Amino acid sequence: MVSIDGSTGEGGGQVLRTAVALAAVTESDLKITNIRAGREEPGLKAQHLAGVRAVAALCDAEVEGGAVGSTELRFRPESLHGGVFTFDVGTAGAIPLVLQAVLPPAVRCGERVHMTVRGGTDVTMAPTIDYMTHVLLPVLRTLGARVNVQVLRRGFYPEGGGEVTVIVDPTNVLKPFAPMGGQPRPGIEGRIVAAKLTADIAERTQRAMLSKMQHLRVGHIRIEEVEAASAGVSATLWCRRRGGAIGGSGVGKRGYSSEDLGASTAGPLVRALKADVDVDEQLFDQVLLYCIMATGRSSFTFEAMTPHAQTLLDVAYAFAPFNRQIDQDGRRQRVVIEGEGL
């Protein structure tokens, strides 16, 4: 049994998502204690529990401690398999965070996986669903993963009610992430999605984004009014890169101005382009797990080590010790990982 202390690193949901995903991929019994010990409200929340149940469904895992508020979990997986599944967070909990847990085992299972996931598509403290589709998925395709996401309905806090269909087709080999050659120079694209709000909110967000990116090549940033159970607004930017794409995303909340939303969404993308890196700060920790699962040498540039990325590396090492190296590469850094072919 692999034992993980949930207070490791940033002490949040990243520990849980990484551990459960790798337990399923490696068919390892898992025990996690002190779940989310670093948070104001420790223990499992609905979105964390939904991620655990989603992974468990793909490997017929026996789960103990799978309840909201639980600070200890035992997870005993069988072999991964495909199928048709429906997962409901039951709140506005983030669908993208559920996908962070379930996509790695779905990619690795060797059979087709068809998932319907209900919850929040655009919520704070998580990437937007547009970030997943326009940034993460292009990167996964360069690794050989075949993942498609369709957004059927948007879900904002507090009602949620969003619905997403995800189809993962089997792939024979997961390739390492080692983008080479010059960086493409396409225009930045984006989308602002709003529900039940006045038009000026999205327009002000758009102006703030454009102001932040005024010295960059910017394509079309469209504004889209959508149906949703709760009022809300989100913003997402993306730009094609040699490794797939990079981007930034943000979600509005009470007391947070449109100008703040626009600037905070554009900021990470602007910094990543100025540093000329292969991954932005949100993408960095998401791609690391696939590098560890792949067979061969992954090598790519990033700005700086984040708490989420360091936590993922520490947790993953408990399942499959792997070689990793981080070097300075001019004003950026480069990580090299020898994937174990999990």
N, C-alpha and C positions, 0 to 999 in steps of 0.2 A: 504494500500500500504506500502511495505517495502522500506524505503529510505536508500541508502548506499552512503557514500562518497568515491569516487574512490581513494582518496588520503590516505585512511586508510592503516596503516601498511607499507608494502613495496611499496604501491602505483602503482603497475603494473597490469599485466594481471591476476594475481591470484585472485584479488578482483572480476574482471568481471566473470571469469570462475566459481568461487564458487557461486557467487550471482545468475547467470543465471541458473545454475544447480539446486540449491535449490529452486528457484522460480518455476521451472517446477515441481520438486518433490512435493512441498507443495501447488502447485496451488495458489501461491501468486503473486499479482501484484507487480512489482518492478520498482523503479526509481533509477538510478545510475547517480551521478554527478561527475565532476572532474575526468573523466576516464583517467587512466594512468598519473595522474598529477605528479607523481614522476619520469617520464621519460623525456629524452631530447626532444623527439617528442611526446607530449601528444596526447591523443585521440585514437580511434580505428584504428588498422592496419588490413590488409587483413585477417591474421590468426585469430585475435580476432573476426572479423565480421563473418568469416566462422563458428566459434564455436557458436556464437549467433544464426546464421541461422540454424545450425544443431539442436540445442536444440529446437528452435522455431518450426521446422518441426515435431518434436516428440510430440508437445503439441498444435499445431495450434495456436501459440502465435501471438498476434498483437504486432509489434515492431515499435517504433518511435525512430528516431535518428540513425537508422541502416545504417550508411555510414562511409566510411573511413575518419578518421580525427574527427569524432564526439566525443565530450567530455561529452555528456549526452545521456542517453538511457532510454526508457520506454519499459517494457516487460510485456505483459498481457497474461498469459498462460490459455489454456483450459486443458482438461484431457489428460494425456499421452496415447499414443497408439503406436503400432508397425507398421511395413510396410517395404517397400523397398525404400531406399533413396540414392541419389548421391550428394555429397558435394564437391565442387571444390574451394580450397583456391585461385586459380588463380595466385599464385606466388610460391616462394619456402617457404612460410609460413609453420610452423611446423605442420604436421599431428598429432604427439603425443600430442600437446597442444590442438588441436581441440578435440581429444579423451578424454582428461582430463575433458573437459566441457560436452561432450555428453554421455560418458559412464555411469555416475551415473543415469541420468534419463532413459537411455536405459535399465539398469539393473533393474530399479524399475517399468517399465511400465507394466509388466505382459504379454506381447506379444512378439513374435519374431521380432527382428529388424535386418535388413540386410542393411549394409551401404557400399558404395564405396566412399572412400575419396581420393582426389587428391591434391598433393602439395609437400612439402618437407618431406621426411622420415628421413633424417639425416642432421640437421641444428644446428647451434650454439644456445646457450641459451635455449636448450630444450633437454629432454631425446631422445635418438635414438629410432627408431621403434623396434630395437632388445631389448632394455631395457624394452620396454612395453611388448613384448611377452615373454621374459625370466625372468623378475623380477616381474612386476606388475601383469600379468595374473595368475601366480601360487599363488600369495597372494589372488587375488580375488576368485580363485577356493576354497581356504580354507574357504572363507566366504559364499560359496554356489552359487556365481555368475558363470554363464556359458557363457564365452566369448572366442571367437576364432578370431585370426587375421592372415590373409595371405598377405604377401607382394608380389605384382605382379610386381612392378617396383620401383627402387630406385630413389630418387630425392634429389639433392644437390643444394646449392646456386650457381648461381643466377637463373637458369632456372626452378628449381623444376621438375615437370613432374613425380613425384612419384605417385604410386597408391597402395592403400591398401583396402582389403575387410575385413569387420568386421561383425561377426554374433554374436548376443546376444540372447540366448534362455531364455525363462521365468523361473524364480525361485520363489518358494513359499515364502521362508523366507530367509532374509539376516542375517546371523549369525554374532555375534560379533567377533572381532579379539582378541583372547586370547590364543596365542601359549603356550603350556606347554610341560614339559619333557626336556630331554637333547637335545642339538643341534647336528644334524648330522655333520659328518666330511668328506664330499665328496671333490673331487678336484674341483678347480676353472676352469670353462669353459669360452671360449670367442670367439669372431669373430671380425676380421678386414675386413671392406668392402671398396673397392677402385674402382674408375672409372676414366679412362683416365689419369692415373698417372704411373710413372715408378715404377717397382717392389720394389726398395730399400726403398721407402717411407713406405710401409706397413711392410716390414721386420724390419726397424729401430724402428717403432712403437711397433712391437711385442717384440723386444729385450728390449726396455725400460720398457714395462709392466712386462716382466719376471724378470728384474733386481729389480723392485720395490717389487715384490712378492717372492723374492728368498728364504725366510724362511717359505713359505706357501706351502701347497700341491696344485699343479697346474696340471690340466689335459691338454686337447687339446685346443690350441688357434689357430683357423684356419684363413687363409687369403683367401678372396674370391674376385675375379675380377668380376665386374658387369657392365651391360649396364646402362647408365644414360645420360641425356641431358647435364649435366655439370660435369666437373672434381670434384672429392671430395674423402674424406676418413673419415671413422668413426671407432670407436673402442668401443666395449662393452664387459663387463665381468659380469659373474653371478655365484652364488654359492647357492646350496640348503640349506635352513634353516628350522627350525621347523614350522615357519609361512608361508613358501612357498619358498622365495628366497630373496637374497640381491644382489647388484651389483654396477656397475659404468659404465658411458659412456662418450664419448667425441667426438667432431667433429673437423677435421682439418680446418684451415683457413690460409689465406696468412699471412706470418710473424710469424707463429706458428710452431715450429719445430716438427718433428716426435717424438723426444725424450720428448718434452713437452706434446704432445698428449698422449703418452704411460703412462707417469708418472701421469698425471692429471686424466686419466681414472682409473688407478689402485689405486690411493690414497684413495678415499672414501671407496672402498671395503676393503682395508688393514686396515684402521682405524676402520671400523665397525666390522671386525673379531677380531681385537685386543681388542676392547671394549666388544666383545661378546654380541652384541645387536640383536634385532629381525628385525629392519629395518635400512637401510642406510639413509644418509641424503637426497637423492633424493626421496626415497620411502616414507619418513615420512609424508610429507604433502599430498601425493597422497592417502594414506590409511586412513587418518583422516576422510575424508568426508564419507566414507563407514561405519566407526565406528559410526558416528553420525546417519546415516540412519538405521543402524542395530538395532535390538531389543535386549537389554541386555548389559552386562558389558564387554567392551573391555579393555584389559590390556596388554601392551607390552613395551619393553625397547627400548631406543634410546640414541644417544650420547648427543645431545644438541638441545635446541629449535632453530629453524631456523626462519628467517623473514617470509618465505613463510608459514611455519606451523602456526606461531602466527597470521598471517593475515587471514588464513583460519578459525581458531578458532573464531576470532573476528567477521568475516563476518557471519559465520554460526550461531552464537549466536543470531543474529538479526532475524533469521527465526524461530528458535526453541531453546529456552533456555534449556541447558542441563548441567548436572553435570560433571565437569572435575576436575581431581586432578593430580598434577605432583609432584613426590617424588624422592629424591636421592636414587639410588639403587647401592651402591658401587661406582665404577668409572663411572657409567652410570646413566641414569634417567629412570623413569617409568611413563607412562601416563595412567590414568584410565578414561574412558569415559562411562557414562551411556547413551547408545543409546536410542533415542526416538521412533524408529520403524517408521521412516518417509516413 
